[in-house]
């Protein structure tokens, strides 16, 4: 009726109709339906209508969200890419930006997925909701094939991916814990810490959130933090092989990290999403290989990069039963509660694909797929080195981390985009220590990597090899 009195009876019916459609799309009738009516009617909104259109609820905004700076990094990169293509529709852009797999899922693993789907069409094979912790057979396979039975299947929680598990872990830890992150790091650790209320506001000068300990990782410390100068925190987010630096921590470094966490009574949340890229025997694929880690570490992992499952969505988290809170409660008990309450189990089709990943044929396909991306990494690394840039990472990891001393990473990002039509990720998006770097991803077709190198060499070739001098190019 209110709508009626504002716009005239002729619009009421249409308002209801549009309102229903709006609700289908997840928006409220009042806010969207009426706006559409106003637009449709081309009516000059009277001031009560204007007030109505600007209506706010009485629900307070979660303060923590107002602390977040700008948008989430990766949609920003996608947006920049779109904007460039709008202005230059004929540009043959090469994306070495967002770390998304490009190669098809190999045949044996894909057959696991399709058979998983086909089973659902049969009386005997049909399944609905599964266990919140995942299919037992898959948990068992993960424990035996990826952890050599160092952990038990009950300690494995199957999920829809590592990123989602990081957010759910934050739900377990809550707002009162203190947090350390590598600087630079995958932005999800910091952003979920902010959303969960673990931080204060950002400092405009340092670009650091109050309450977070930023463990600087740069060339000067071989991309491993100086733990002797790191204050104690409850949680330590640690990613190896690292996104974005491409550094992979050695056994000795991980032993140091574990000793540090045990000494401080901290919990390490170890993100091993790029573990299959490790080919060097001195670099462990799991922190749980380190003595003492079972009492101080959680490992988050994913099939995304193993098998090209970024769209399929399948991951897992290992929460060892020996890991306990200060009051003695097993952390796994609370994580299991979250998985059963705030998650409804990974897709049954995806889990069948996961089973196929972990048999002999599947593991061989994964190795082949990873070899493909590792060869891309070599091409990109050597291409950048040939220009005299300071290049890091890219040996047991899919990312190349290139330094441009004295320059802003967003400027370098723009320069690569405009001069070479190559999309990268500006290091500043990963934390204040990334401000002079850009990240190149090897998740791309081979020819794209070769062409990217050719274009970058053409644009920047002939520059002196000295990195300081390289910083002056424009
Ligand atoms: C863009 C260290 C990429 N939209 O696929 P998941 O959820 O199992 O794993 C995500 C993930 C977890 N841990 C680390 C990662 O680097 C990633 C993926 N990162 C990147 O380019 O840095 C993809 C980013 C995606 C996202 O927001 O994660």
Boltz pocket constraint, residues with backbone or C-beta under 6 A from the ligand:
constraints:
  - pocket:
      binder: B
      contacts: [[A, 74], [A, 97], [A, 98], [A, 99], [A, 100], [A, 160], [A, 161], [A, 162], [A, 163], [A, 164], [A, 186], [A, 239], [A, 241], [A, 243], [A, 271], [A, 273], [A, 301], [A, 302], [A, 303], [A, 304], [A, 309], [A, 310], [A, 314], [A, 315]]
      max_distance: 6.0
